[in-house]
Amino acid sequence: ERVLFATGHPGGLLDVHRRTADALRRAGCEIVRIPSGLIADEGLVVQFADVAMLERGATLWHTHSPAPMAAILDAMAHRGRPLPGLVVADHGWAGCAGQRGLDAIGYADCNDPALFLGESEGTLQVTVPLDDHVTDPRSYEPMTEYLLHAAGLLEDGDAPVREEAEPAA
């Protein structure tokens, strides 16, 4: 399966997507590389650690826009490259892929109901509920570990390193 990862929450969800991409690659999936030089929403669509995201002025941007995913899919079609068989993303990135008929899995916060509606309508295969903007991105590690374990993709040694709590004074 060809899998494309993308996020509108690079500050929080980048590592969730990166770990999932690593696990799927080990399982034999091809991780899609996006075409270079794509522009959307006045920014550059870039790929870092196997995850597509929006960059403006050397800063990774939070966005709910579907435009970056549309730019990726349009460029792939225009260049004769096969589209992904699965898109794992969030916000407009996942919604755009699902609306285009691609199998899509989305991460969504309960205050952003579009992906939940997409799942209900059959546009998205699965929507994973979460708080998509926690202060410490390491807070997603248990969820990522759980999802990879449930999918049979967690290998020995894959579990995140957990720091021990500081002893009370």
JODASUL-V851469 format. One record per residue. N is the residue number from 1. RES is the residue in one small letter. PSI is psi as a letter, one per 20 degrees, with the letter a starting at -180 (none if undefined). OMEGA is omega in whole degrees, 0 to 359 (* if undefined). NEAR is the number of other ideal C-beta (glycine too) atoms within 8 Angstrom. Layout:
BEGIN
n = (N,N)
res = (RES,RES)
psi = (PSI,PSI)
omega = (OMEGA,OMEGA)
near = (NEAR,NEAR)
END
This chain:
BEGIN
n = (1,2,3,4,5,6,7,8,9,10,11,12,13,14,15,16,17,18,19,20,21,22,23,24,25,26,27,28,29,30,31,32,33,34,35,36,37,38,39,40,41,42,43,44,45,46,47,48,49,50,51,52,53,54,55,56,57,58,59,60,61,62,63,64,65,66,67,68,69,70,71,72,73,74,75,76,77,78,79,80,81,82,83,84,85,86,87,88,89,90,91,92,93,94,95,96,97,98,99,100,101,102,103,104,105,106,107,108,109,110,111,112,113,114,115,116,117,118,119,120,121,122,123,124,125,126,127,128,129,130,131,132,133,134,135,136,137,138,139,140,141,142,143,144,145,146,147,148,149,150,151,152,153,154,155,156,157,158,159,160,161,162,163,164,165,166,167,168,169)
res = (e,r,v,l,f,a,t,g,h,p,g,g,l,l,d,v,h,r,r,t,a,d,a,l,r,r,a,g,c,e,i,v,r,i,p,s,g,l,i,a,d,e,g,l,v,v,q,f,a,d,v,a,m,l,e,r,g,a,t,l,w,h,t,h,s,p,a,p,m,a,a,i,l,d,a,m,a,h,r,g,r,p,l,p,g,l,v,v,a,d,h,g,w,a,g,c,a,g,q,r,g,l,d,a,i,g,y,a,d,c,n,d,p,a,l,f,l,g,e,s,e,g,t,l,q,v,t,v,p,l,d,d,h,v,t,d,p,r,s,y,e,p,m,t,e,y,l,l,h,a,a,g,l,l,e,d,g,d,a,p,v,r,e,e,a,e,p,a,a)
psi = (p,p,p,p,p,q,q,i,m,h,h,g,i,g,h,g,g,g,h,g,g,g,g,h,g,h,i,j,q,p,p,p,p,q,q,r,j,p,p,q,l,k,r,p,o,r,p,p,l,j,p,q,r,p,p,p,l,k,p,p,q,p,q,i,q,i,g,g,h,g,g,g,h,g,h,g,g,h,j,j,q,q,q,q,i,p,p,o,a,r,b,h,g,g,g,g,g,g,h,j,j,q,p,q,p,q,p,q,q,i,j,n,i,g,h,h,g,g,g,h,i,j,h,q,g,q,p,o,p,r,o,j,m,q,g,o,h,i,i,i,g,h,g,g,g,g,g,h,g,h,i,k,j,p,r,p,i,h,q,q,p,p,q,q,q,p,q,q,none)
omega = (175,186,177,177,179,179,170,179,184,180,183,190,182,184,175,180,181,180,179,177,178,181,180,176,178,180,176,179,173,177,185,172,183,174,180,175,182,179,175,177,178,178,179,176,185,176,182,181,178,185,177,178,182,179,173,177,179,177,176,188,169,179,173,187,173,186,179,178,177,179,179,184,178,180,179,179,181,182,177,179,179,178,178,174,180,174,175,188,176,176,183,178,179,181,179,180,179,179,179,177,178,172,183,173,183,170,184,174,183,177,176,192,187,182,176,176,178,177,180,180,180,179,176,180,183,170,180,181,177,169,190,178,177,183,182,181,177,177,179,184,178,178,180,178,180,182,179,177,181,179,181,184,183,178,174,180,180,185,180,176,180,178,176,178,176,178,179,181,*)
near = (7,11,15,15,15,17,14,16,13,13,8,11,13,16,10,12,16,12,11,14,15,9,14,12,11,8,7,4,9,7,11,8,4,12,9,4,5,12,8,11,8,4,11,9,15,9,9,8,7,10,14,14,16,15,12,8,4,3,6,10,10,6,10,6,11,10,9,20,16,10,12,15,13,8,11,12,9,6,7,4,7,5,9,11,8,12,17,14,18,14,16,14,16,21,16,12,15,14,9,7,4,12,7,16,14,18,14,17,9,7,4,10,8,10,16,11,8,16,13,6,6,5,9,14,6,7,12,10,7,9,5,11,7,8,3,5,10,6,8,13,10,7,10,13,12,8,10,13,9,6,7,5,11,9,7,3,4,9,7,7,4,6,4,4,4,4,4,3,2)
END
